[in-house]
Amino acid sequence: MIVTTTPSIEGKRIVDYRGVVAGEAILGANIFRDIFAAVTDIVGGRSGAYEASLRDARETAFNDLREAAREAGGNAIVGVDIDYEVIGKNGSMLMVSVSGTAVVVE
């Protein structure tokens, strides 16, 4: 399934619009990741644990988006928007939401 942030797909003709679809993922950061991230904040560098959590959340949200498009009868998604938010008490959870328009392309 083609998924793009653009409103069209070069070389493909959109023949039907199936509606807006979305996918979300909310993941909690555990205490061990928090401890290692705190150490990383002090000594500098990248936080691999949080990067992995972010990557997992994004992949889950995109998988949900693709499934929603299939259920709507689409075979591609255009106009995709990706949003990241930290939510929960003390910012303890990461939310990734993606949305776009399910379409049928030839």
Backbone as a printed PyTorch tensor [residue, N CA C, xyz], in Angstrom:
tensor([[[  0.8460,  -1.1680,   0.0000],
         [  0.0000,   0.0000,   0.0000],
         [  0.8930,   1.2330,   0.0000]],

        [[  0.6370,   2.1350,  -0.9480],
         [  1.3810,   3.3860,  -1.0030],
         [  0.8200,   4.3300,   0.0570]],

        [[  1.7260,   4.9060,   0.8640],
         [  1.3560,   5.8660,   1.8950],
         [  2.2440,   7.0860,   1.6750]],

        [[  1.6220,   8.2550,   1.4780],
         [  2.4000,   9.4440,   1.1710],
         [  1.8260,  10.6960,   1.8190]],

        [[  2.6990,  11.6480,   2.0910],
         [  2.2560,  12.9240,   2.6470],
         [  1.7450,  13.8630,   1.5640]],

        [[  1.9860,  13.5260,   0.3200],
         [  1.5560,  14.3800,  -0.7920],
         [  0.0790,  14.1470,  -1.1100]],

        [[ -0.5780,  15.1220,  -1.7790],
         [ -2.0070,  14.9700,  -2.0840],
         [ -2.2930,  14.0620,  -3.2780]],

        [[ -1.2540,  13.6550,  -3.9880],
         [ -1.4270,  12.7600,  -5.1340],
         [ -0.2300,  11.8270,  -5.2020]],

        [[ -0.3260,  10.8350,  -6.0900],
         [  0.7530,   9.8680,  -6.2660],
         [  1.1840,   9.9320,  -7.7260]],

        [[  2.4110,  10.3520,  -7.9430],
         [  2.9060,  10.5020,  -9.3060],
         [  2.7930,   9.1820, -10.0650]],

        [[  2.2300,   9.2530, -11.2580],
         [  2.0780,   8.0720, -12.0880],
         [  0.8470,   7.2380, -11.7780]],

        [[  0.0840,   7.6340, -10.7740],
         [ -1.1430,   6.9160, -10.4030],
         [ -2.3200,   7.8760, -10.4880]],

        [[ -3.4540,   7.3450, -10.8740],
         [ -4.6670,   8.1590, -10.9430],
         [ -5.5930,   7.7550,  -9.8120]],

        [[ -5.9990,   8.7320,  -9.0060],
         [ -6.9570,   8.4650,  -7.9320],
         [ -8.3400,   8.3750,  -8.5620]],

        [[ -8.9970,   7.2240,  -8.3690],
         [-10.3160,   7.0230,  -8.9730],
         [-11.4460,   7.0960,  -7.9620]],

        [[-11.1070,   7.0320,  -6.6650],
         [-12.1480,   7.1180,  -5.6370],
         [-11.5200,   7.5270,  -4.3160]],

        [[-12.2450,   8.3630,  -3.5920],
         [-11.8380,   8.7720,  -2.2530],
         [-12.7100,   8.0240,  -1.2540]],

        [[-12.0800,   7.3400,  -0.2910],
         [-12.8120,   6.5090,   0.6660],
         [-12.9320,   7.1250,   2.0480]],

        [[-12.3810,   8.3210,   2.2300],
         [-12.5380,   9.0260,   3.4940],
         [-11.2720,   9.1130,   4.3140]],

        [[-11.3670,   9.9040,   5.3670],
         [-10.2480,  10.1030,   6.2780],
         [-10.0780,   8.8670,   7.1570]],

        [[ -8.8360,   8.4410,   7.3040],
         [ -8.5070,   7.3060,   8.1580],
         [ -7.4200,   7.7400,   9.1290]],

        [[ -7.3340,   7.0400,  10.2560],
         [ -6.3540,   7.4070,  11.2690],
         [ -5.8050,   6.1790,  11.9660]],

        [[ -4.6530,   6.3430,  12.5520],
         [ -4.0380,   5.3170,  13.3860],
         [ -3.3650,   5.9920,  14.5570]],

        [[ -3.4820,   5.3830,  15.7130],
         [ -2.8820,   5.9480,  16.9170],
         [ -2.1340,   4.8700,  17.6840]],

        [[ -1.1480,   5.3220,  18.4160],
         [ -0.4230,   4.4320,  19.3260],
         [ -0.0080,   5.2480,  20.5380]],

        [[ -0.2730,   4.6960,  21.7090],
         [  0.1500,   5.3320,  22.9490],
         [  0.9870,   4.3060,  23.7030]],

        [[  2.2230,   4.6770,  23.9690],
         [  3.1360,   3.7780,  24.6580],
         [  3.6500,   4.4370,  25.9190]],

        [[  3.6850,   3.6840,  26.9870],
         [  4.2340,   4.1870,  28.2430],
         [  5.7170,   3.8990,  28.3140]],

        [[  6.4460,   4.8300,  28.8640],
         [  7.8750,   4.6120,  29.0890],
         [  8.0360,   3.9940,  30.4700]],

        [[  8.8260,   2.9590,  30.5470],
         [  8.9880,   2.3100,  31.8570],
         [ 10.1260,   2.9320,  32.6510]],

        [[ 10.2230,   2.5560,  33.8900],
         [ 11.1870,   3.1750,  34.8060],
         [ 12.6340,   2.9570,  34.3710]],

        [[ 12.9430,   1.7950,  33.7800],
         [ 14.3230,   1.5470,  33.3670],
         [ 14.7230,   2.4660,  32.2230]],

        [[ 13.8110,   2.6760,  31.2750],
         [ 14.1040,   3.6200,  30.1960],
         [ 14.2940,   5.0160,  30.7530]],

        [[ 13.4490,   5.3960,  31.7160],
         [ 13.5610,   6.7220,  32.3230],
         [ 14.9190,   6.9060,  32.9900]],

        [[ 15.3810,   5.8870,  33.7010],
         [ 16.6770,   5.9740,  34.3830],
         [ 17.8010,   6.1360,  33.3660]],

        [[ 17.7970,   5.2930,  32.3230],
         [ 18.8500,   5.3890,  31.3160],
         [ 18.7750,   6.6960,  30.5400]],

        [[ 17.5680,   7.1920,  30.2930],
         [ 17.4160,   8.4720,  29.6090],
         [ 17.9480,   9.5990,  30.4790]],

        [[ 17.7280,   9.5140,  31.7830],
         [ 18.2460,  10.5440,  32.6910],
         [ 19.7730,  10.5600,  32.6590]],

        [[ 20.3810,   9.3950,  32.6200],
         [ 21.8380,   9.3130,  32.5360],
         [ 22.3040,   9.9240,  31.2230]],

        [[ 21.6140,   9.6110,  30.1440],
         [ 21.9680,  10.1580,  28.8380],
         [ 21.8470,  11.6770,  28.8530]],

        [[ 20.7950,  12.2020,  29.4920],
         [ 20.6270,  13.6510,  29.5920],
         [ 21.8090,  14.2930,  30.2980]],

        [[ 22.3360,  13.6280,  31.3050],
         [ 23.4460,  14.1830,  32.0830],
         [ 24.7500,  14.1300,  31.2940]],

        [[ 25.0410,  12.9970,  30.6840],
         [ 26.3280,  12.8330,  30.0010],
         [ 26.2610,  13.1880,  28.5180]],

        [[ 25.0700,  13.3920,  28.0030],
         [ 24.9120,  13.7420,  26.5930],
         [ 24.7390,  12.5210,  25.7180]],

        [[ 24.3400,  12.7550,  24.4930],
         [ 24.1660,  11.6640,  23.5450],
         [ 22.7040,  11.3760,  23.2750]],

        [[ 22.4930,  10.3540,  22.5110],
         [ 21.1410,   9.9700,  22.1190],
         [ 20.5880,   8.9410,  23.0890]],

        [[ 19.2690,   8.9640,  23.2490],
         [ 18.6170,   7.9900,  24.1160],
         [ 18.0420,   6.8740,  23.2550]],

        [[ 18.7780,   5.7890,  23.1420],
         [ 18.3570,   4.6690,  22.3100],
         [ 17.0470,   4.0510,  22.7620]],

        [[ 16.8160,   4.0230,  24.0710],
         [ 15.5810,   3.4290,  24.5810],
         [ 14.3710,   4.2420,  24.1390]],

        [[ 14.4650,   5.5670,  24.2570],
         [ 13.3360,   6.3940,  23.8320],
         [ 13.1870,   6.4000,  22.3180]],

        [[ 14.3050,   6.3580,  21.6040],
         [ 14.2240,   6.2850,  20.1440],
         [ 13.5160,   5.0050,  19.7120]],

        [[ 13.8080,   3.9010,  20.3810],
         [ 13.1450,   2.6320,  20.0620],
         [ 11.6540,   2.7100,  20.3650]],

        [[ 11.2890,   3.3450,  21.4890],
         [  9.8740,   3.5060,  21.8280],
         [  9.1650,   4.3540,  20.7780]],

        [[  9.8040,   5.4150,  20.3740],
         [  9.2210,   6.2910,  19.3560],
         [  9.0380,   5.5510,  18.0400]],

        [[ 10.0380,   4.7880,  17.6540],
         [  9.9620,   4.0050,  16.4130],
         [  8.8280,   2.9770,  16.4860]],

        [[  8.7090,   2.2770,  17.6250],
         [  7.6340,   1.2910,  17.8000],
         [  6.2620,   1.9480,  17.7250]],

        [[  6.1140,   3.0910,  18.3780],
         [  4.8320,   3.7980,  18.3670],
         [  4.4810,   4.2440,  16.9510]],

        [[  5.4510,   4.7610,  16.2220],
         [  5.2000,   5.2140,  14.8500],
         [  4.8030,   4.0440,  13.9520]],

        [[  5.5080,   2.9230,  14.0650],
         [  5.1830,   1.7460,  13.2520],
         [  3.7850,   1.2290,  13.5720]],

        [[  3.4290,   1.2010,  14.8600],
         [  2.0940,   0.7520,  15.2640],
         [  1.0200,   1.6670,  14.6990]],

        [[  1.2350,   2.9780,  14.7880],
         [  0.2610,   3.9390,  14.2640],
         [  0.1020,   3.7810,  12.7550]],

        [[  1.2040,   3.6040,  12.0270],
         [  1.1100,   3.4290,  10.5750],
         [  0.4400,   2.1010,  10.2100]],

        [[  0.6930,   1.0500,  10.9730],
         [  0.0050,  -0.2200,  10.7210],
         [ -1.5040,  -0.0640,  10.9130]],

        [[ -1.9070,   0.6460,  11.9730],
         [ -3.3330,   0.9140,  12.1980],
         [ -3.9210,   1.7490,  11.0650]],

        [[ -3.1550,   2.7240,  10.5750],
         [ -3.6080,   3.5660,   9.4670],
         [ -3.8510,   2.7230,   8.2140]],

        [[ -2.9080,   1.8590,   7.8860],
         [ -3.0630,   0.9930,   6.7010],
         [ -4.2800,   0.0740,   6.8380]],

        [[ -4.4730,  -0.4810,   8.0330],
         [ -5.6240,  -1.3650,   8.2650],
         [ -6.9300,  -0.5900,   8.1060]],

        [[ -6.9850,   0.6200,   8.6210],
         [ -8.1880,   1.4450,   8.4810],
         [ -8.4680,   1.7480,   7.0200]],

        [[ -7.4200,   1.9910,   6.2310],
         [ -7.6020,   2.2550,   4.8020],
         [ -8.1250,   1.0140,   4.0770]],

        [[ -7.5870,  -0.1510,   4.4210],
         [ -8.0750,  -1.4030,   3.8130],
         [ -9.5500,  -1.6170,   4.1440]],

        [[ -9.9060,  -1.3880,   5.4110],
         [-11.3050,  -1.5550,   5.8240],
         [-12.2270,  -0.5760,   5.0980]],

        [[-11.6960,   0.5840,   4.7270],
         [-12.4870,   1.5740,   3.9940],
         [-12.5300,   1.2720,   2.4970]],

        [[-11.7890,   0.2570,   2.0670],
         [-11.7720,  -0.1220,   0.6580],
         [-10.7040,   0.5780,  -0.1570]],

        [[ -9.7450,   1.2130,   0.5000],
         [ -8.6790,   1.9110,  -0.2160],
         [ -7.4800,   1.0220,  -0.4700]],

        [[ -6.6760,   1.4250,  -1.4510],
         [ -5.4280,   0.7100,  -1.7080],
         [ -4.2200,   1.6470,  -1.6350]],

        [[ -4.4570,   2.8830,  -1.1710],
         [ -3.3860,   3.8570,  -0.9500],
         [ -3.9030,   4.9140,   0.0240]],

        [[ -2.9600,   5.6870,   0.5790],
         [ -3.3220,   6.7620,   1.4980],
         [ -2.5340,   7.9960,   1.1010]],

        [[ -3.2260,   9.1100,   0.9140],
         [ -2.5720,  10.3620,   0.5510],
         [ -2.7850,  11.4000,   1.6430]],

        [[ -1.9670,  12.4510,   1.6110],
         [ -2.1190,  13.5540,   2.5490],
         [ -1.8640,  13.1750,   3.9920]],

        [[ -0.9240,  12.2790,   4.2290],
         [ -0.6760,  11.7870,   5.5830],
         [ -0.0460,  12.8730,   6.4540]],

        [[ -0.5600,  12.9860,   7.6810],
         [ -0.0310,  13.9030,   8.6870],
         [  0.3810,  13.0730,   9.8960]],

        [[  1.5470,  13.3560,  10.4440],
         [  2.0670,  12.6270,  11.6020],
         [  2.2040,  13.6090,  12.7640]],

        [[  1.6500,  13.2440,  13.9100],
         [  1.7480,  14.0810,  15.1030],
         [  2.3130,  13.2710,  16.2560]],

        [[  3.1550,  13.9190,  17.0450],
         [  3.7530,  13.3120,  18.2360],
         [  3.3600,  14.1470,  19.4470]],

        [[  2.9570,  13.5080,  20.5230],
         [  2.6030,  14.2070,  21.7570],
         [  3.1000,  13.4050,  22.9540]],

        [[  3.4840,  14.1110,  23.9840],
         [  3.7960,  13.4840,  25.2620],
         [  2.6020,  13.7530,  26.1620]],

        [[  2.0270,  12.7070,  26.7240],
         [  0.8190,  12.8450,  27.5310],
         [  0.9760,  12.0890,  28.8440]],

        [[ -0.0030,  12.1940,  29.6870],
         [  0.0040,  11.4600,  30.9500],
         [  0.6850,  12.2350,  32.0520]],

        [[  0.5790,  11.6850,  33.2270],
         [  1.1890,  12.3070,  34.3990],
         [  2.6970,  12.4140,  34.2000]],

        [[  3.2230,  13.6120,  34.3270],
         [  4.6580,  13.8780,  34.1630],
         [  5.1780,  13.5000,  32.7790]],

        [[  4.3090,  13.5230,  31.7710],
         [  4.7440,  13.1890,  30.4230],
         [  5.2410,  11.7770,  30.2970]],

        [[  4.5810,  10.8510,  30.9800],
         [  5.0680,   9.4760,  31.0430],
         [  4.6500,   8.6120,  29.8560]],

        [[  3.8470,   9.1620,  28.9570],
         [  3.3880,   8.3690,  27.8140],
         [  3.6400,   9.1280,  26.5230]],

        [[  3.8970,   8.3720,  25.4850],
         [  4.1450,   8.9310,  24.1680],
         [  2.9890,   8.5460,  23.2570]],

        [[  2.4120,   9.5430,  22.5780],
         [  1.3270,   9.2740,  21.6360],
         [  1.7790,   9.6880,  20.2390]],

        [[  1.5690,   8.7790,  19.3000],
         [  1.8080,   9.0740,  17.8960],
         [  0.4870,   8.8770,  17.1780]],

        [[  0.0590,   9.8960,  16.4370],
         [ -1.1680,   9.7480,  15.6570],
         [ -0.8680,  10.1250,  14.2150]],

        [[ -1.4210,   9.3380,  13.3210],
         [ -1.2740,   9.5880,  11.8860],
         [ -2.6740,   9.5800,  11.2600]],

        [[ -2.8530,  10.4410,  10.2840],
         [ -4.1350,  10.4690,   9.5820],
         [ -3.8590,  10.7970,   8.1120]],

        [[ -4.8100,  10.4440,   7.2900],
         [ -4.7110,  10.6980,   5.8630],
         [ -6.0120,  10.3410,   5.1900]],

        [[ -6.0200,  10.3840,   3.8860],
         [ -7.2060,  10.0550,   3.1090],
         [ -6.9950,   8.7340,   2.3810]],

        [[ -7.8920,   7.7850,   2.6500],
         [ -7.8410,   6.4990,   1.9420],
         [ -8.3860,   6.7250,   0.5390]],

        [[ -7.6620,   6.2200,  -0.4480],
         [ -8.0770,   6.3860,  -1.8360],
         [ -7.9130,   5.0650,  -2.5800]],

        [[ -8.5390,   5.0100,  -3.7450],
         [ -8.3310,   3.8930,  -4.6610],
         [ -7.5960,   4.4540,  -5.8530]],

        [[ -6.4610,   3.8510,  -6.1730],
         [ -5.6650,   4.2830,  -7.3390],
         [ -5.6170,   3.1630,  -8.3640]],

        [[ -5.4620,   3.5840,  -9.5960],
         [ -5.3030,   2.6000, -10.6950],
         [ -3.8410,   2.3220, -10.9160]]])
